[in-house]
């Protein structure tokens, strides 16, 4: 079964939406912001305090580390 390339792991808001999206091939975390008020949208890589990209572990043999990202339907 093919897995989705990007999965949503967090969502907040209705009009001003904030989502965290994870790339299931690299584990890199992205922040997506959109506003129905202005019709705008933006995407940015999430970084830690040192400015390095936040990466979610993607060990397919460890469903806890993977956060069951690849098992979502």
Residue pairs with C-beta under 8 A, 6 or more apart in sequence:
3 24
3 70
4 24
4 72
5 23
5 24
5 25
6 21
6 22
6 23
6 24
6 30
7 21
7 22
7 24
7 69
7 72
8 19
8 20
8 21
9 20
9 21
9 22
9 56
9 67
9 69
10 18
10 19
10 20
11 17
11 18
11 19
11 20
12 18
12 19
15 35
15 36
15 37
16 33
16 34
16 35
16 36
16 37
17 32
17 33
17 34
17 35
17 36
18 31
18 32
18 33
19 31
19 32
20 29
20 30
20 31
20 32
20 46
21 29
21 30
21 31
21 32
21 43
22 28
22 29
22 30
22 56
22 69
23 30
24 58
24 69
24 70
25 58
26 55
26 58
27 55
27 56
27 57
27 58
28 45
28 53
28 54
28 55
29 45
29 46
29 53
29 54
29 55
29 56
30 43
30 44
30 45
30 46
31 43
31 44
31 45
31 46
32 41
32 42
32 43
33 41
33 42
33 43
33 44
34 40
34 41
34 42
35 41
45 53
45 54
46 53
46 54
47 53
47 54
48 54
56 66
56 67
56 69
57 65
57 66
58 65
58 66
58 69
58 70
59 65
59 66
60 66
60 70
63 71
